[in-house]
Amino acid sequence: MSRKTTIEKSCLDVVNIVGSGDLGVEIELEQVAQDVDAFEMNYQEETGSVFMKFTEDTGLIILYRTGKYIVRGGNNFEKLNRTNKEFIERFTDLGILEESYDPAFEINNLVFVGDIGHTVELEALFIELGFENAEFEPEQFAGLVYRPNDYNCVLLVFGSGKVVITGSDDENEAIDVFHFLKQKSHSLPT
C-alpha cells in the first residue's frame, strides 16, 4: 500500500515532511554560498547555517557548518527525496563529497492535519484525556495540547474538530493516535 493511500484512508493530510542527514565533513558555509548555483541562497553567519533551494519546485535545505543538514519537502515524499538527491549530487560535483559517499538520510518529522468530523468541547476532552497528558489554557492558546504516553507525537486539538499531529516520523502512528482521539471525542457528551 502506498503512503498516499494510507493517509487518504485515515482522513489525515500530510502538510509538512522534514528529513535530515549528515555529510560527514565540516563545511565552509561562506564558500558554499558563493559556489552553489541555487534559486534561493541565504547564508546565516550568526547561526552557522545556509538556507538554499535549487529550484522553485525543490524543498528547502538547511546546511550547518558541521555537515549536518535538514530538508523540508513540503507535503510530498517524492519532493523531499528528490531534493536530497539533488543536494548530494551537487555537492559531489563540487568536490565537497566523494563520488561514493551516501549519507544516511531519514525522515524526522511528519506534520498531519485532520478533522474528526464534529465540534469538540475541549474542557470535556481535557478531562477525558487526563491532566498528566493534556494541557488546556484557553486564555493562552485556543487549542488543547495532547502528548499521549503511548505515541511519540503531539496533537493540537481545536474546538472545530480540526487536529494537527506533529513530532512523529511514522505515518501509521499518526493514523492510530488520530483514530484514538476520534474515539475519545465521540464518547464525550454533546
C-alpha positions as YAML, in Angstrom:
chain: A
units: angstrom
residues:
- id: 1
  name: MET
  ca: [0.00, 0.00, 0.00]
- id: 2
  name: SER
  ca: [1.40, 3.39, -0.93]
- id: 3
  name: ARG
  ca: [1.87, 6.20, 1.57]
- id: 4
  name: LYS
  ca: [-0.74, 8.36, -0.14]
- id: 5
  name: THR
  ca: [-3.39, 5.61, 0.01]
- id: 6
  name: THR
  ca: [-2.73, 5.03, 3.71]
- id: 7
  name: ILE
  ca: [-3.08, 8.72, 4.52]
- id: 8
  name: GLU
  ca: [-6.27, 9.15, 2.46]
- id: 9
  name: LYS
  ca: [-8.00, 6.30, 4.29]
- id: 10
  name: SER
  ca: [-7.23, 7.91, 7.64]
- id: 11
  name: CYS
  ca: [-8.72, 11.36, 6.89]
- id: 12
  name: LEU
  ca: [-5.30, 12.90, 7.53]
- id: 13
  name: ASP
  ca: [-3.33, 15.07, 5.14]
- id: 14
  name: VAL
  ca: [0.44, 15.37, 5.26]
- id: 15
  name: VAL
  ca: [1.24, 19.09, 5.34]
- id: 16
  name: ASN
  ca: [4.97, 19.01, 6.07]
- id: 17
  name: ILE
  ca: [7.76, 16.44, 5.88]
- id: 18
  name: VAL
  ca: [11.21, 17.01, 7.37]
- id: 19
  name: GLY
  ca: [14.24, 14.77, 6.90]
- id: 20
  name: SER
  ca: [17.87, 15.07, 7.92]
- id: 21
  name: GLY
  ca: [21.29, 13.75, 7.04]
- id: 22
  name: ASP
  ca: [24.98, 14.20, 7.69]
- id: 23
  name: LEU
  ca: [27.59, 14.86, 5.01]
- id: 24
  name: GLY
  ca: [30.32, 13.58, 7.31]
- id: 25
  name: VAL
  ca: [32.57, 16.61, 6.74]
- id: 26
  name: GLU
  ca: [32.76, 20.15, 8.06]
- id: 27
  name: ILE
  ca: [31.54, 22.72, 5.58]
- id: 28
  name: GLU
  ca: [32.87, 26.19, 4.79]
- id: 29
  name: LEU
  ca: [29.45, 27.79, 4.53]
- id: 30
  name: GLU
  ca: [30.58, 31.13, 3.13]
- id: 31
  name: GLN
  ca: [32.28, 29.32, 0.26]
- id: 32
  name: VAL
  ca: [29.21, 27.13, -0.34]
- id: 33
  name: ALA
  ca: [27.04, 30.23, -0.53]
- id: 34
  name: GLN
  ca: [29.32, 31.55, -3.30]
- id: 35
  name: ASP
  ca: [29.86, 28.28, -5.22]
- id: 36
  name: VAL
  ca: [26.46, 26.61, -5.25]
- id: 37
  name: ASP
  ca: [24.10, 27.68, -8.00]
- id: 38
  name: ALA
  ca: [20.70, 27.97, -6.33]
- id: 39
  name: PHE
  ca: [17.30, 29.52, -6.89]
- id: 40
  name: GLU
  ca: [17.49, 30.91, -3.33]
- id: 41
  name: MET
  ca: [20.54, 31.12, -1.05]
- id: 42
  name: ASN
  ca: [20.78, 32.72, 2.37]
- id: 43
  name: TYR
  ca: [23.97, 32.46, 4.42]
- id: 44
  name: GLN
  ca: [23.36, 32.98, 8.16]
- id: 45
  name: GLU
  ca: [26.75, 33.60, 9.76]
- id: 46
  name: GLU
  ca: [25.28, 34.10, 13.25]
- id: 47
  name: THR
  ca: [23.56, 30.68, 13.24]
- id: 48
  name: GLY
  ca: [26.24, 28.86, 11.27]
- id: 49
  name: SER
  ca: [23.85, 27.77, 8.53]
- id: 50
  name: VAL
  ca: [22.95, 28.19, 4.88]
- id: 51
  name: PHE
  ca: [19.37, 28.04, 3.64]
- id: 52
  name: MET
  ca: [19.04, 27.02, -0.01]
- id: 53
  name: LYS
  ca: [16.55, 25.97, -2.65]
- id: 54
  name: PHE
  ca: [17.82, 24.75, -6.01]
- id: 55
  name: THR
  ca: [14.64, 25.49, -7.95]
- id: 56
  name: GLU
  ca: [11.23, 26.88, -7.14]
- id: 57
  name: ASP
  ca: [9.93, 23.29, -7.04]
- id: 58
  name: THR
  ca: [12.53, 21.74, -4.69]
- id: 59
  name: GLY
  ca: [12.39, 21.58, -0.92]
- id: 60
  name: LEU
  ca: [14.32, 23.84, 1.41]
- id: 61
  name: ILE
  ca: [17.75, 22.66, 2.61]
- id: 62
  name: ILE
  ca: [19.31, 23.98, 5.80]
- id: 63
  name: LEU
  ca: [23.01, 23.12, 5.92]
- id: 64
  name: TYR
  ca: [25.11, 23.55, 9.05]
- id: 65
  name: ARG
  ca: [28.85, 24.04, 9.40]
- id: 66
  name: THR
  ca: [29.13, 20.56, 10.96]
- id: 67
  name: GLY
  ca: [27.89, 18.95, 7.73]
- id: 68
  name: LYS
  ca: [24.53, 18.07, 9.21]
- id: 69
  name: TYR
  ca: [21.54, 19.18, 7.17]
- id: 70
  name: ILE
  ca: [17.76, 19.30, 7.16]
- id: 71
  name: VAL
  ca: [15.46, 19.03, 4.15]
- id: 72
  name: ARG
  ca: [11.91, 20.34, 4.29]
- id: 73
  name: GLY
  ca: [9.89, 18.84, 1.47]
- id: 74
  name: GLY
  ca: [6.50, 20.40, 1.89]
- id: 75
  name: ASN
  ca: [3.82, 17.74, 1.78]
- id: 76
  name: ASN
  ca: [5.42, 15.42, -0.75]
- id: 77
  name: PHE
  ca: [7.75, 12.48, -0.05]
- id: 78
  name: GLU
  ca: [8.94, 12.40, -3.65]
- id: 79
  name: LYS
  ca: [9.89, 16.08, -3.48]
- id: 80
  name: LEU
  ca: [11.78, 15.53, -0.21]
- id: 81
  name: ASN
  ca: [13.79, 12.62, -1.65]
- id: 82
  name: ARG
  ca: [14.38, 14.41, -4.98]
- id: 83
  name: THR
  ca: [15.69, 17.48, -3.13]
- id: 84
  name: ASN
  ca: [18.03, 15.33, -1.04]
- id: 85
  name: LYS
  ca: [19.33, 13.51, -4.12]
- id: 86
  name: GLU
  ca: [19.97, 16.77, -6.00]
- id: 87
  name: PHE
  ca: [21.73, 18.22, -2.95]
- id: 88
  name: ILE
  ca: [24.09, 15.23, -2.71]
- id: 89
  name: GLU
  ca: [24.73, 15.29, -6.49]
- id: 90
  name: ARG
  ca: [25.59, 19.00, -6.49]
- id: 91
  name: PHE
  ca: [27.97, 18.65, -3.54]
- id: 92
  name: THR
  ca: [29.61, 15.66, -5.21]
- id: 93
  name: ASP
  ca: [30.01, 17.65, -8.46]
- id: 94
  name: LEU
  ca: [31.66, 20.48, -6.48]
- id: 95
  name: GLY
  ca: [34.11, 18.00, -4.92]
- id: 96
  name: ILE
  ca: [32.81, 18.55, -1.39]
- id: 97
  name: LEU
  ca: [31.73, 14.90, -1.23]
- id: 98
  name: GLU
  ca: [33.42, 11.85, -2.68]
- id: 99
  name: GLU
  ca: [31.60, 10.13, -5.54]
- id: 100
  name: SER
  ca: [30.83, 7.04, -3.45]
- id: 101
  name: TYR
  ca: [29.57, 8.87, -0.36]
- id: 102
  name: ASP
  ca: [25.96, 8.08, 0.50]
- id: 103
  name: PRO
  ca: [24.87, 9.91, 3.66]
- id: 104
  name: ALA
  ca: [22.25, 8.34, 5.84]
- id: 105
  name: PHE
  ca: [19.05, 10.30, 5.26]
- id: 106
  name: GLU
  ca: [15.98, 9.78, 7.39]
- id: 107
  name: ILE
  ca: [12.58, 11.29, 7.94]
- id: 108
  name: ASN
  ca: [12.43, 13.01, 11.34]
- id: 109
  name: ASN
  ca: [9.08, 14.70, 11.46]
- id: 110
  name: LEU
  ca: [5.76, 14.45, 9.71]
- id: 111
  name: VAL
  ca: [3.03, 17.01, 10.28]
- id: 112
  name: PHE
  ca: [-0.55, 15.97, 9.60]
- id: 113
  name: VAL
  ca: [-3.86, 17.81, 9.63]
- id: 114
  name: GLY
  ca: [-7.16, 16.05, 10.11]
- id: 115
  name: ASP
  ca: [-10.75, 16.68, 11.06]
- id: 116
  name: ILE
  ca: [-12.62, 14.41, 13.46]
- id: 117
  name: GLY
  ca: [-15.89, 15.42, 11.84]
- id: 118
  name: HIS
  ca: [-17.62, 17.34, 14.61]
- id: 119
  name: THR
  ca: [-17.02, 20.13, 17.09]
- id: 120
  name: VAL
  ca: [-15.35, 19.23, 20.36]
- id: 121
  name: GLU
  ca: [-15.95, 20.52, 23.86]
- id: 122
  name: LEU
  ca: [-12.26, 20.98, 24.73]
- id: 123
  name: GLU
  ca: [-12.80, 21.21, 28.50]
- id: 124
  name: ALA
  ca: [-14.52, 17.80, 28.48]
- id: 125
  name: LEU
  ca: [-11.84, 16.32, 26.22]
- id: 126
  name: PHE
  ca: [-9.16, 17.68, 28.56]
- id: 127
  name: ILE
  ca: [-10.70, 15.78, 31.46]
- id: 128
  name: GLU
  ca: [-11.22, 12.64, 29.34]
- id: 129
  name: LEU
  ca: [-7.58, 12.58, 28.17]
- id: 130
  name: GLY
  ca: [-6.17, 13.21, 31.63]
- id: 131
  name: PHE
  ca: [-4.40, 16.18, 33.18]
- id: 132
  name: GLU
  ca: [-1.00, 14.47, 33.06]
- id: 133
  name: ASN
  ca: [-1.04, 14.18, 29.23]
- id: 134
  name: ALA
  ca: [-3.01, 17.22, 28.14]
- id: 135
  name: GLU
  ca: [-2.78, 20.98, 28.50]
- id: 136
  name: PHE
  ca: [-5.66, 23.34, 28.01]
- id: 137
  name: GLU
  ca: [-5.28, 27.02, 28.79]
- id: 138
  name: PRO
  ca: [-7.77, 28.81, 26.53]
- id: 139
  name: GLU
  ca: [-6.54, 32.26, 27.58]
- id: 140
  name: GLN
  ca: [-3.05, 31.30, 26.30]
- id: 141
  name: PHE
  ca: [-3.85, 29.10, 23.26]
- id: 142
  name: ALA
  ca: [-7.14, 28.30, 21.53]
- id: 143
  name: GLY
  ca: [-6.46, 24.57, 21.32]
- id: 144
  name: LEU
  ca: [-5.82, 21.60, 23.56]
- id: 145
  name: VAL
  ca: [-2.29, 20.17, 23.52]
- id: 146
  name: TYR
  ca: [-2.17, 16.40, 23.96]
- id: 147
  name: ARG
  ca: [1.01, 14.35, 24.47]
- id: 148
  name: PRO
  ca: [-0.09, 10.71, 24.63]
- id: 149
  name: ASN
  ca: [2.11, 8.29, 26.59]
- id: 150
  name: ASP
  ca: [1.88, 5.50, 24.04]
- id: 151
  name: TYR
  ca: [2.73, 7.61, 20.98]
- id: 152
  name: ASN
  ca: [5.75, 9.68, 20.01]
- id: 153
  name: CYS
  ca: [3.89, 12.78, 18.83]
- id: 154
  name: VAL
  ca: [1.96, 15.85, 19.93]
- id: 155
  name: LEU
  ca: [-1.62, 16.65, 18.96]
- id: 156
  name: LEU
  ca: [-3.18, 20.08, 18.82]
- id: 157
  name: VAL
  ca: [-6.96, 19.76, 19.01]
- id: 158
  name: PHE
  ca: [-9.29, 22.65, 18.26]
- id: 159
  name: GLY
  ca: [-12.94, 23.12, 19.14]
- id: 160
  name: SER
  ca: [-13.85, 23.00, 15.44]
- id: 161
  name: GLY
  ca: [-12.70, 19.37, 15.33]
- id: 162
  name: LYS
  ca: [-9.50, 20.16, 13.44]
- id: 163
  name: VAL
  ca: [-6.41, 18.29, 14.63]
- id: 164
  name: VAL
  ca: [-2.71, 18.87, 13.95]
- id: 165
  name: ILE
  ca: [-0.34, 15.97, 14.65]
- id: 166
  name: THR
  ca: [3.39, 16.67, 14.79]
- id: 167
  name: GLY
  ca: [6.58, 15.14, 16.09]
- id: 168
  name: SER
  ca: [6.13, 11.67, 14.63]
- id: 169
  name: ASP
  ca: [8.24, 10.04, 11.95]
- id: 170
  name: ASP
  ca: [5.71, 7.23, 11.46]
- id: 171
  name: GLU
  ca: [2.52, 7.61, 9.42]
- id: 172
  name: ASN
  ca: [0.87, 4.58, 11.00]
- id: 173
  name: GLU
  ca: [1.46, 6.02, 14.47]
- id: 174
  name: ALA
  ca: [-0.24, 9.26, 13.42]
- id: 175
  name: ILE
  ca: [-3.18, 7.34, 11.98]
- id: 176
  name: ASP
  ca: [-3.52, 5.25, 15.15]
- id: 177
  name: VAL
  ca: [-3.41, 8.23, 17.52]
- id: 178
  name: PHE
  ca: [-5.86, 10.14, 15.30]
- id: 179
  name: HIS
  ca: [-8.35, 7.25, 15.49]
- id: 180
  name: PHE
  ca: [-7.78, 7.00, 19.26]
- id: 181
  name: LEU
  ca: [-8.54, 10.71, 19.66]
- id: 182
  name: LYS
  ca: [-11.57, 10.45, 17.39]
- id: 183
  name: GLN
  ca: [-12.93, 7.57, 19.51]
- id: 184
  name: LYS
  ca: [-12.33, 9.52, 22.76]
- id: 185
  name: SER
  ca: [-14.07, 12.61, 21.34]
- id: 186
  name: HIS
  ca: [-17.13, 10.59, 20.27]
- id: 187
  name: SER
  ca: [-17.59, 9.31, 23.82]
- id: 188
  name: LEU
  ca: [-17.99, 12.85, 25.16]
- id: 189
  name: PRO
  ca: [-21.39, 14.37, 25.88]
- id: 190
  name: THR
  ca: [-22.57, 16.85, 23.26]
...
